[in-house]
């Protein structure tokens, strides 16, 4: 029977779970099913799994276990930091950028409407990089209690923020720093003890773990109060019975990610380089959005490609790729049901380039050079047809 070739190049949207993670989660679901809040042996077994996972996560980030709060994912962690900063910490002003994830942008909009907070957007350079000098000017121009919310690795164009520079600026100006690290944890070594960051958001399904679980890092003595009230779970920071198997899955995925980081990073970096070189060779006029071509200021896990075809023809592109078994993203998956186009690309691309189709291809160690060659040949046929 004929079977279609399938190529998954959408790992920035979600990753394939590792077999070891699935096996670990199944064993927990079968054997350690007590409620972690129960004081009998069944409950204590579950509780110890959660606390061990918390220590593991804290160890990789070089922080205290008490600063890790398990959540349902990055969106909840972003909401917790932003909402609680305004409600509990006296924040009256938020500085962010127009290329943040909607988990941040929509939350900031809501806070503006409900609490009348001041919102400033830092300027972007031609490549979509945050203008650090403008951020410095914004911080220095006001004594209002401020929170800066800027992501570490952009989920659509892959730009990497200099978190040390931003963190130090925030510290100098007595501002709080919230950093969405959903696309970086598990792919980069991050030492949070060395970066002046107050809150981060992380999601397990971006590093080959399960969906529906992540964590917030909340610097100790921050004064943040919970968004979800009920029981005393998560040190009183997040009520609700913990998803033990998911938390253990997150821990296992993070362990494997960091154990194999050097080897997998080299492999994926080579795939990205091969993709770029082959596209340049086979499709004259191809462009790369953001800082994709700069290994120092862009993640190795994705590229965002602008193809030299008309907007009319572009309407069929994702459909054609899907027919050929290729999975990638037009924008970010979290807003792919919308046809407004990418808010990230809209923030810095020229009108001319916005008329052309841009695609995000994101990689993992499960991908191969053969797959890349196949995708380029399909793209070439489409451009030339």
C-alpha positions in Angstrom: 0.0 0.0 0.0 1.3 3.5 -0.9 2.1 5.7 2.1 2.8 9.3 2.0 6.2 10.6 3.2 5.8 12.5 6.5 8.2 15.2 7.7 7.7 17.0 11.0 9.5 20.3 11.0 7.3 22.1 13.6 9.1 21.4 16.9 8.8 25.0 18.0 5.0 24.3 18.2 5.5 21.0 20.0 8.0 18.2 20.1 7.7 14.5 19.8 7.8 12.9 23.2 10.8 10.7 24.0 10.1 7.0 24.5 11.9 7.1 27.9 9.5 9.9 29.1 6.4 8.0 28.0 7.6 4.8 29.8 8.4 6.8 33.0 5.0 8.4 33.0 3.1 5.2 32.4 4.9 3.5 35.4 4.0 6.5 37.6 0.3 6.4 36.5 0.2 2.6 37.2 2.1 2.5 40.5 2.2 5.9 42.2 -1.4 7.0 42.1 -1.9 8.4 45.6 -2.9 12.1 46.0 0.3 14.0 46.9 -1.6 15.9 49.6 -2.6 12.7 51.4 -0.5 11.8 54.5 -0.6 8.0 54.0 2.2 6.1 52.3 0.5 6.3 48.9 0.3 10.0 49.1 3.8 10.4 50.4 5.2 8.4 47.5 3.5 10.8 45.0 4.7 13.8 47.0 8.3 12.6 47.0 8.3 12.3 43.2 7.1 15.9 42.9 9.7 17.2 45.3 12.5 15.2 43.6 11.4 16.7 40.3 11.5 20.2 41.7 15.0 19.6 43.0 16.1 18.3 39.6 14.7 21.3 37.7 16.2 23.7 40.3 19.6 22.0 39.9 19.7 22.5 36.2 18.8 26.2 36.5 21.1 26.7 39.6 18.3 28.0 41.8 16.6 27.0 45.0 13.9 24.3 44.8 11.5 26.6 46.6 11.7 29.0 43.6 10.1 26.4 41.2 6.3 26.3 40.9 4.8 23.6 38.7 2.1 24.9 36.3 0.0 23.7 33.4 2.6 25.2 31.0 4.2 28.4 29.8 1.0 30.4 29.4 -0.1 30.0 33.0 3.4 30.8 34.2 3.4 34.0 32.1 0.0 34.9 33.5 1.0 34.2 37.1 4.1 36.5 36.9 2.4 39.4 35.0 -0.9 39.5 36.9 0.5 39.0 40.3 3.2 41.7 39.7 0.5 44.2 39.0 -1.9 43.0 41.8 0.7 42.3 44.5 3.9 44.1 43.8 2.7 47.6 42.9 3.8 47.4 39.2 2.2 50.4 37.4 4.2 50.2 34.1 5.2 47.3 31.8 7.8 47.5 29.1 7.5 44.7 26.5 8.0 44.3 22.8 5.5 43.8 19.9 7.0 40.3 19.1 6.3 38.6 22.4 4.1 35.5 22.6 0.4 36.3 22.9 0.5 34.8 26.4 2.3 37.9 27.3 0.8 40.5 24.9 -2.8 39.6 25.6 -2.2 39.5 29.3 -0.5 42.9 29.2 -3.5 44.3 27.2 -5.9 42.9 29.8 -3.9 44.5 32.7 -4.0 47.8 30.8 -7.7 47.6 30.5 -8.4 46.4 34.1 -5.7 48.3 36.1 -4.9 51.2 33.8 -1.2 50.3 33.8 1.1 52.1 31.5 2.5 50.0 28.6 5.6 50.8 26.6 6.9 48.9 23.6 10.7 48.8 23.1 11.9 49.5 19.6 13.1 46.7 17.4 16.1 46.7 15.0 15.8 45.7 11.3 16.3 42.0 12.3 13.7 42.1 15.0 16.3 42.3 17.8 15.3 44.3 20.8 17.0 47.7 20.8 18.8 47.6 24.2 19.7 51.3 24.0 16.0 52.2 23.7 15.2 49.9 26.6 17.8 51.7 28.7 16.2 55.1 27.8 12.7 53.8 28.7 13.9 52.5 32.1 15.8 55.7 32.9 13.0 58.1 32.0 10.6 57.1 34.7 10.6 56.2 38.4 7.3 54.4 38.2 7.4 50.8 39.5 8.2 48.9 36.2 8.3 45.3 35.0 10.1 44.4 31.8 8.7 41.4 30.0 10.9 40.1 27.1 11.3 36.6 25.9 14.7 34.8 25.7 14.2 33.0 22.4 11.5 34.2 20.0 9.2 31.4 19.0 8.7 32.6 15.4 12.0 34.0 14.2 14.4 32.5 16.7 16.2 35.7 17.8 18.0 35.3 21.1 17.8 38.1 23.7 20.9 39.2 25.6 19.2 38.3 29.0 22.3 39.4 31.0 22.3 42.9 29.5 18.5 43.2 30.0 18.7 41.8 33.5 21.5 44.1 34.6 19.6 47.2 33.1 16.5 46.2 35.1 18.5 45.7 38.3 20.2 49.1 37.9 16.8 50.8 37.4 15.1 48.8 40.2 12.7 47.2 37.6 11.4 43.6 37.7 12.4 41.3 34.9 10.0 38.6 33.6 11.5 36.4 30.8 9.5 33.8 28.9 12.0 31.0 28.4 9.6 28.5 26.7 11.8 28.1 23.6 15.2 28.1 25.5 15.1 25.8 28.5 16.1 22.3 27.4 17.9 23.8 24.4 20.4 26.1 26.1 22.2 26.0 29.5 20.7 28.8 31.6 22.1 29.7 35.0 19.4 31.7 36.6 21.6 32.4 39.7 23.8 34.5 37.4 21.1 36.4 35.6 19.1 39.2 37.4 15.7 37.7 36.3 12.8 37.6 38.7 10.3 35.4 36.9 10.5 32.9 34.0 8.0 30.6 32.2 8.8 27.1 30.9 6.8 24.4 29.1 7.7 20.7 29.0 6.3 19.9 25.5 9.0 22.1 23.9 11.8 19.7 25.0 10.2 16.3 24.2 8.1 16.1 27.4 4.3 16.0 27.9 1.8 18.8 27.1 -0.1 20.4 29.9 2.8 20.8 32.3 5.5 23.5 32.8 6.8 25.6 35.6 7.4 29.2 36.7 10.6 30.3 38.3 9.8 32.9 40.9 12.7 34.5 42.7 12.4 33.9 46.4 10.8 36.6 48.6 9.3 38.2 45.5 6.0 38.6 47.3 3.9 37.1 44.5 0.6 35.6 45.5 -1.3 32.8 43.7 -3.8 33.2 40.9 -5.5 29.9 41.7 -6.9 29.5 45.2 -7.9 26.3 47.0 -5.5 23.9 48.6 -2.0 24.5 49.8 -0.3 22.7 46.9 2.9 24.1 45.4 3.9 25.8 48.6 0.6 27.7 48.6 1.4 29.3 45.2 -0.9 27.2 43.0 -3.9 25.3 44.3 -5.1 22.1 42.7 -4.0 18.4 42.9 -0.7 18.1 41.1 -0.4 16.1 37.9 2.3 13.7 39.2 2.9 11.7 36.0 3.2 15.0 34.0 5.6 16.5 36.5 7.8 13.3 36.4 7.6 13.4 32.6 8.8 17.0 32.6 11.7 16.0 34.9 12.7 13.0 32.8 12.6 15.1 29.5 14.7 17.8 31.1 17.3 15.3 32.4 17.6 13.7 28.9 17.7 17.0 27.2 20.6 18.3 29.2 22.4 14.9 29.2 22.4 15.0 25.4 22.5 18.7 24.9 26.0 19.0 23.4 25.6 16.1 20.9 22.0 17.0 19.9 22.8 20.7 19.6 25.7 20.0 17.2 23.5 17.6 15.2 20.5 20.1 14.9 22.9 23.0 14.2 24.3 21.1 11.2 20.8 20.4 10.0 19.9 24.1 10.1 23.1 25.0 8.3 22.4 22.4 5.6 18.8 23.7 5.2 20.0 27.3 4.8 22.7 26.4 2.3 20.4 24.2 0.2 17.7 26.8 0.1 20.1 29.5 -1.0 21.4 27.2 -3.7 18.1 25.9 -5.0 15.8 28.9 -4.6 17.4 32.2 -5.7 15.7 35.2 -4.0 15.0 33.3 -0.8 15.3 35.5 2.4 15.7 34.6 6.0 13.7 36.6 8.6 15.1 37.8 11.8 18.6 36.9 12.8 18.4 33.3 11.4 21.8 33.5 9.7 23.6 34.6 12.8 24.6 31.6 15.0 25.4 34.0 17.9 22.1 35.8 18.1 19.7 33.1 16.8 18.6 29.8 18.1 19.9 26.6 16.3 16.4 25.1 16.6 14.5 27.0 13.9 14.6 29.2 10.7 12.0 31.6 9.3 12.0 31.7 5.5 10.5 34.3 3.2 9.9 32.7 -0.3 10.0 34.7 -3.6 6.4 34.1 -4.7 3.3 36.2 -5.0 0.7 36.7 -2.3 -2.0 35.0 -4.5 0.2 31.9 -5.0 1.1 31.9 -1.3 -2.4 31.1 -0.3 -1.9 27.5 -1.5 1.5 27.0 0.0 0.7 25.4 3.4 -2.0 23.3 1.8 0.5 22.0 -0.8 3.1 21.3 1.9 0.5 19.4 3.9 -0.4 17.3 0.8 3.3 16.4 0.6 3.3 15.3 4.2 5.4 18.3 5.5 4.5 19.9 8.8 5.7 23.5 9.4 4.1 26.8 10.5 3.0 29.9 8.8 3.2 31.8 12.1 3.2 30.5 15.6 1.0 27.5 16.2 -0.8 29.2 19.1 -2.4 31.6 16.6 -2.5 29.5 13.4 -6.3 29.5 13.4 -6.1 33.3 12.7 -5.5 34.6 9.2 -4.2 38.0 10.3 -0.7 36.9 9.6 2.2 36.9 12.1 2.2 39.8 14.6 5.9 39.1 14.9 6.7 39.6 11.2 4.3 42.5 11.0 6.4 44.3 13.7 9.6 44.6 11.6 9.4 43.3 8.0 9.0 45.6 5.1 5.6 45.8 3.3 7.1 44.2 0.3 8.3 41.1 2.2 5.0 40.9 4.2 3.3 40.3 0.8 5.4 37.1 0.3 4.8 33.9 2.3 7.0 33.3 5.3 7.3 29.9 6.9 8.9 28.7 10.2 10.7 25.4 10.1 11.8 24.1 13.4 14.0 21.1 14.1 14.8 18.3 16.5 17.3 15.4 16.7 14.5 13.2 15.1 15.0 15.0 11.8 17.4 14.0 9.0 19.3 15.6 6.1 17.2 13.4 3.8 14.1 15.1 5.1 15.6 18.5 4.6 16.5 17.7 1.0 13.0 16.5 0.4 11.4 19.7 1.8 13.7 21.9 -0.2 12.8 20.0 -3.4 9.1 20.4 -2.7 9.6 24.2 -2.0 11.6 24.5 -5.2 8.9 22.8 -7.3 6.3 25.1 -5.7 8.3 28.3 -6.4 9.0 27.3 -10.0 5.6 26.0 -10.8 
